[in-house]
């Protein structure tokens, strides 16, 4: 024990106080007239002072309690009221657990581990640990997962969408035998619906409308049509800057005609340049393929005939623009020449096949025609097969290509590869305009919107990220924050956020929403990101499934070897020693004040003899 130790100085002060008290008593006895106080009285006072000093020491430094290690049994939501324990086991109940007999209530799992720091293992009962307690644990974890709930067990919310674009809501259901899941727009109109079975995934689509915030509704119904579970689907439609697209074609076709028409209807700034040879140009005023013009474009769509008509300088300008971030979408319209294949391979797309056009279907055939006949009219219309299209039988060779769109057989219809800061893609479908002619302009727009957004120049990706589904009272991680960030709640109050240094480049902060509804993240660069907070009781099956999965993951990553059974020491309680100190000090005070104790004792004895 060093001289700077607080414990040592505390002991020295207590010893000095006791010694001074004893010296005072001895001096008082010697200075008293006559024979002075009786020696037994002085001895009693000295003894009480020594005892008081010892009790004061143990009050400030209580002896440690000896605890035998065993299994720490943790009761969570859904745990039984009576839990069997073995010798040395410790039973604790978290706040979300119901009444549990003989359990010690703790505010969180971290508190339980501080009180009982060396358990041999941890056994979690009930539905699992909530996010507050989902931290890596140093000992083996036992968790018998309960069955999945019948409602929603997974949900993927849509990303911010451009006006007129299609967004997707995906998810999974639990143990419900059968039913339907439907997406309802703000006008209470069903915009998409799908049949589901136990454990099946679903994907529902709808079109975004005007810029702004909207709330759709996802409803899960049983076979009788009753709503089993529902949750609000927030949709943010952002008016983005329209992409600038240049389409270079070697001949006028229906494909270029309808692409130009769709671009005008969708607000895409598309320049159509058709060169039919002999110096004859159709479409919009031609654009020179130089660095300045190409850097102002987001995407160039180019067919094989126009590529063969370009000069070496124009091809070099296109390649340099792609390296600087522009997108290039190649569109084969017929058999490719050897020179074109070599040129496109030099851009990163080595293609095989392609001499023949083969049919394709975008939607798989119905699994059960009878079921379609018995379905409601709107479902039958939604499941109607799309027209048969044609594609060039091309395959991108090598690894590293990303498939964008696939047909019903899983064949890639569009693929892209990174080149420099940009992307080079290939689109093999030759008559996608047939979708418009057969009454499916929505699918046509969805396909070309995907091509433009994925292959074109990357836009501003500066929004904050919200990790998962936000709900009242539950911690949510807000990431990609810059500077001093805050959340503006529905009540207009700003809640400051503190970025966790351990999050590193992700720059994440924890936030506990207090009110449901739309809220806004505002960071130090004045960027704003809207997100929706669900009520605390929204889609409880999602919460149960998430806690179940997270606890299983904790059990899987925890150590597999249990700590040997042993004893440990925990800090003791100061209250018993403090109570004894009060008693001794009271007796010492009374004994000091009543100096004629001997006469009082003799008087009491005389009365008793009578």
N, C-alpha and C positions, 0 to 999 in steps of 0.2 A: 504494500500500500504506500503510495508516494505521499510526500508532504503536501502536495497540492490537492489531495483527494478530499472532496467535501465530507465523505464519511469519517475520515480521520479527524477533521476539524470539529465535526459534530460531537464525536466521542470526547475530545479534549475539553470542549465547552461544558458538556454534561458533568464530566469528572471534576472540573474546576468548581462548578456550582455546588456539587455535593461536598467537596472538601471545604469550601468557604462556609457552608451551612454547619458543618461539624465544628469548625474552628469557632464560629459564632456561639454555638451551644456551650463549648468548653469555657470560653471566656465569660459567658453569662453565669455559669455555675460558680466560677471563682470569684466573680465580683459581687455575688449575691451576699446579703448580710447573714450572719450566723453560719449555720452549716450548709445553707443553700438548698436547692431542690434535691430531692432524693436521687440517688444514682440510677435507680431503675427507670425514673422518668427521663433522665438524660439519655440512657441507653435506648429507650423506646423511641424518642424523637430522632436519634441518630439512625436507628434501624429503618424508620419510616422514610427518612430522607434518602437513604441508600436504595430502598425499594422504589421510591418515586423516580429516582434517576434511571434505574434499570427499566421501569415501565415506559419512561419517556423515550429511551433508546429503541425499545421494541416497537413503540408506536411509529417512530420515524423509519425504522428498518425492520419490518415484520419478518419473521422466519419464513422461508419458502415452504410451500406445501408439496408433498410428494404425491405424484400422480402416476398411476400405472397406465402405459399406453395400450390401446386396443383399437377398435374400429369406430371412427366418427360417423355416426348415422345421421344423415341430413334429410329432414322431412321438408318436401316442397308441396306445391299445390297438388291436390288429389291424393295425398298420402292418407293411409288409414288412421283412425283415431287411436288404435292400440297397436304398438310396434314392439315386437319381441327383441330383447337385447341380451347379450351374453356377458360374462365376467370381463370387466375392464372396458366395455363399450360405453360410448358417450352419445346420448341422443339429444340433438338440437333441432329446433323448428325455425324455419325462416318465416318472415312476415306473411308471405302469401299462403303458407300452409294453414289448414284448419286446426281445430282443437286436437292436440296430441297428448295423451296421458304421459306424465312424468318427463316431458321434454323441456329442455331449457330454451327459452326464447332468445334469439339473437337477431340483430338488425340485418346482418349479412354474413356470408360465408367467411369473409376475411376476419370478422370479429371472432367467430368460432375457432378459427385457426390460431388466432393470438391467444385465446384462453386455453386452448388445448393444442400446443404447438407441435407435438410429435405423435400423431396417430399412426398406427401401422398401415391403415388404408382408410378410404372414404367410401361410404355406401350412400348413394343418392336414391331416395324413394319418391314416388309420385311422377309428375309430368316432366320434371327436369329443372335445371337451373335457368333462371332468367338472365338477361344480359348483364345485370349488375354483378353477378357471381361467375361469369363465364371467362375466368382467367386460368392460365395453366396452373396445374396443381402438382406438388412435389412428390406425392405418394400415389399408389394405384387407386383407381376409381372404379367402383362397381356400379353399374346402372342397367337395370332391366327395363328396356323401353316399353312403355304402354302401347297399345294398338293406335294406329293413326286415327284421327277424328274423321267423321264422315264428310266434313265440309272442305273448304279450300286449304290445301297444304303448301302451295307455292303460288307466287304471283309476280309477274314481271310487268312493271308499269311502263307506259310508252315514253319515249324521249320527246323533247320539244319538236314540233312538226311545223313544216311550212304550210301556208294556206293552200288548200286543194290536194295536199299529199295524203297518203294513206298511213295510218298508224296501226300498230298491232298490240293487243293485250293478250299475253300468254299466261299460262298457269297450269296447275295440276290439282286434281281432287283426291280425297282420301278413300275411305272404305264405303262410300255410298254405292249401292248396288247398281243403280242406273238413274239417269236424269238428263237434264239439259242445262247448259250454261248460256246466258244471253247477255248481250251488250245493249244498253238502252241509252239513247242520246238525251240531251237536256230537255227536249220536247216530249219525253216519255214515249218515244218510238223505238221499237226494237230494230237495230241496224245490223245485227249479226247474231247467229245462234248456232250451237253445235251440240250434238248428242255426246254424252260421256258415260263411261263406266268406271268401276273401281280402279283407282290408281292411274287413270289415263290423263294425258296432257291435252291441252286445247290451245287454240290460237284464234282470236276473233279480230276482225278488221273493221275499220270505219274510216271515213274521210274527214279530215280537219276542215273547218270552215274559215270564218274571218279571224284575223289576228286577235289574240286575247286569251283569257282563261275560261275554261269550261269544265263542267263536272258531268261525266258520264256515270252510268250505274251498271255494275256487274252483278248479275243475279244467278244464283244456283238453285235450280228447282228439282224436286223429286218427280217420279213418274206421274204422280197425281197433279202436278202443277203447283204445289205449295212451295213457297220460298224457304229453302233450307238456310241459306246464308247470302248476304249481300255486302258489297263494299263500294265506296265511291272511287271512280277512276278519274284522277285529275289529268286534264289535257291542256297543254300550253301551246298555242299556235303563235309562232313568231314570224313577223313579216321580214324575211331576210332579203338581202340584196339579190335581185334576179341574176342567175349565172349568165355569162356571155358565152355563147356557143357559136362556132363556125362549122357549117356542114359543107364539105367539099364533095361533090358528086360528079361522075363522068357521064351521066345521062339522067333526064327527068323520069322519075318513076312514081308509082303510087305511094311507095314508102316515104320518099322525101316530101311528097305533097301533104300527107297526113301528119308527118312529123312537124312540118312547118305550122300546120293548123293547130296541132296540140300545143305547141310552144306559145303561139299567140294567145290561146285560151288560158294557159297556165301562167302567163306573165314572164316566160323565159325569153330573154333577148337572144334570138336565134337569127343568124345571118346565113342565108342559103345561096351558095355559089355553084352553079352547074355549068360545066365546060363541055360542050358537045363537039368541040373540034372546029378547026378552020377559023379560029378566032371568034366563034359565036359563044356568048355567055348568056345564061338565063338566071333568073332569080333576082337577088338583091345586088346592089353595086358591089363589084369585086373588092376584096381586101388583099393588099399586098402581104406576102408572107415574109415579113421582116421581124427583127427582134422587138421593135417598139409595138407593133400591132399584136404580135403573138403574146407578149407579156400582159396585154390588156384583156386577153381571153382566158376563160376558165377551162374550155374543152374544145377540141377539134374532132369532128366526126368525119372520117375519110374512107371512101370505098376504094376497091382495088383498081378500078379503071382510072380514077383520078390520081391515085398514087403513081401509076405508070406514066401519066402525063406530066408529072412534076419534074423540074430540073434538079440537078444535084445541089445547087445552092438553096432551093426551097426545102428539100428534104433535110439538109443540114440545119436550116433555121428551125424546122419543126423539132428535130432531135434536141437542139440546144434549149428550146422553150420547154420541152418535157423535163430536161435535167434541172431547169429552174423552177419546176412546180406545176406546169400546165399538164392537163390530161389529154391523151390521144386515144380515141376509140376507132379501131380499124373494123371496117364492115365489108367482108367478102361477099360479092354478089354472084360469083360463078367460079369455075375452076381457076386456081391461081397458077400463074406462070412460075417457072423456076427462079427467075430474077426477083419476083415479088416475094417469094418465100424466103430467099436469102436476105433481102432487105428487111423484112419483118423479123426474121431471126436475129438480125443485128440489133433490132430494137428490144429484144428480149423475149419474143414470142415465136418459138419454133413450132410450126404447125405440120401435122401429118394428115393425110386424107384430103377430103374436100372436093374431089372431082364430081361427086354426085350430090343431089339434093334428096334428103330423106324426110319423111313426115314426122311430126311430133305432136304431142298433146300436153298442154300445161297442167290439166287437172287429171288425177287418176280416175278410172271408171268407178262407178258406184259399187259398193260392196254388196248391196242388196236392193235389186230393182223393186221388189215387192214393198220393202220398207219405204222407198221413195214414193211409191204410189199411195201409200197410206199416210204419208206425212201431210201436214198442212200445206196450203197452196204456196205460202211464202217460203217455206223450207224447200219445197219442190223446185221453185224458181231459183233459189240460191244454189242448189246442187245440180242444176242443169249443166251438161258438159259443154266445155268451150270448143270453138271450131278447131279443126285440124290445121296446123301450120306447117311450114317447111323450113329446113335449116340446112346449111352446108355441113357435110359430114367431116368436120374438122376436130382435131384433138390437140390440145396444147401439150407438148412434150416436156419432160423433165419435172422437177419438183419446184415448189415455191409459188405456183400459180394459185390465185384465189378465185374460186368459183362464185359468181354472183347469183345467177338464176339457173334453175334446173328444170327439166321437164318431168313428166310423171314417172319416167323410168330412172330418174336420177342423173341423167346426162347433163353436163354443164352446157348451158346456152351462151353464157358470157363468162369470161375470165380476165384477170388482170395481173400484171406484175409491176413491181416498183422499179423505176429507172430514175436515178438521181433523186431529186425531190418530188418528182411527179410519178404518174402511172401510165402504163400502156395497156390497153384492153382490146379484146376482140369480141364482136357480137355476130353470132352465126345465123340468127334468124333472118330470113329474107322477106317475109310477108307478114310482119306483125300488124300491119294496117288492117288485116282481115278481122281483127278483134273489134275495130270501130265499125266495120260494115255489118257485123253480126250482133250489134247492140251491146258490146262490152268495152266501151271506151274507158271505163274505170281500170280494167286490167291493163289496157294499153298504156294509159298514163302511169300506172304503178310501175310497169317494167321500165319505161324510159326515164321516169323520175329516179329509179334506183341506179340506172346506168349513169345518168348525169351526176348524181350526188357521190357515187362511189369512185368513178374514174376521174371526175373533174378535179380542179384545183381545190385543195383543202381550204375550208373556211376558217373563221375565227372560232376556236374551241376554248374559250376563256371563261365558261360558266363554272360555278362551284358544283361539286358533286354531293348528292344526298345519298347516303348509304342505306338502301332498303326502304321499307315503308315506315314513314314517320307517324307516330301516334302519341296521344296525350299521356304524359307521365312516364314515357319510356325514353331511354337515352338513344340519341341518334347521332351518327358521325357526319359532320359537315367537312368536306375536304376541298383541296385546291383553293385555299383562301390566300389572299394577298394583303399584307399590312394589317391594320387594326380592323377586324371584321365584327359585324354585329347582325342580329336578327331583329327585324321589325315585325312585331306581332300584330294581331288583329286589333288590339286595343290602342295601337299607335306607339306603344312603348318600345324602346330599343334595348335589346339584351346583348351586352358585350360578350364576345367569344374569346377564349384563350386558346391559342394554338398549342398543341402538345408537342414539345421538342422531340419526343421519341417518334413522332410520325414521319420525320425526315422530309423528303421532297413532296410527300403527299399533302403536307400542311393541313392537318385535320384538327378539328376541335369538337368537343362533346357538347350536346345541347339537349335540354329536357323541356319539350314543349308543354305549355300550361293550358293552351286553348286550341280547339280544333279550328280548321279552316286554312285559308291561304296565308302564308307568311313569306317574307322576303329576306334573303341574305344580301347584305351590302358589305363589301370589303373595302380595303384602303385605296383601291384603284377605282372606286365608285362603280364597280360592276355589280349588277343586281341579278339575283337568281330567285325566281318564285318556286315555292314548293308547298305541297298540301299536307296538313296534319290531320290524320284520321282520329275520330273519337276513340276513347280508351276501350270501348266495348265493340268496336268494329271488327268483324270477321275473327272471332276468338280462335277458330281452328287454325288460322295462320300463325298465331302466337304459340299455340300448343305445339304445332309441328316444328316451328323454328327452335323452340326451347328443347324439344326432343332431339332434333338433329345436332344442335350445338353441344348438348350434354354427351351424346354418343361420340362426337368428335373429341371432346375432352377426355373421355374414358379411353379412346383409342390412342391418344398421344401421351397419356400419363405413363409413368414408369410401371413396368409389369411385375417387379419384384417388391414384395411388401417389406416394410421395415421390421426388424426383429422386435418381439415384445420386450419392453424394458420399463424402467421407471424414469420419470422426468420431474423437474421441479418447476413449479409455477409460483409467482409472487403471492405471499400470504396476505390476509386481511389485517388492517391496522385497527379496526373497530374494537375487538376484544381487549387489546392492550390499552387503548385510549379509555375505555370504560373503567378498567382497573386503575388507571392513573387518576381518574377523577375521584374514585372512591378513596384512594390512599391520600391524595391531596386534601380531600375534605376531612379525613381523620386527623391529618397532620395539622390542619388549620384549627380544628376544634381542640386538639390536645395543647396547642400553643396558647390559645385564648383562655382556657380553663386551667390555671396553674395550680389550684388547690384540689387536684384530682384525688390526692390521698385522703383529705378530709371528706370529700364527697363519697368516696368508697366506704370509709368508716361509718358515715351517716347512714348509708344504704344498708350496711350490715347490721347496725343497731336496730333499724326499723324492721328488718327481717326477723331478728330475734324476738321482738315483741309479738 
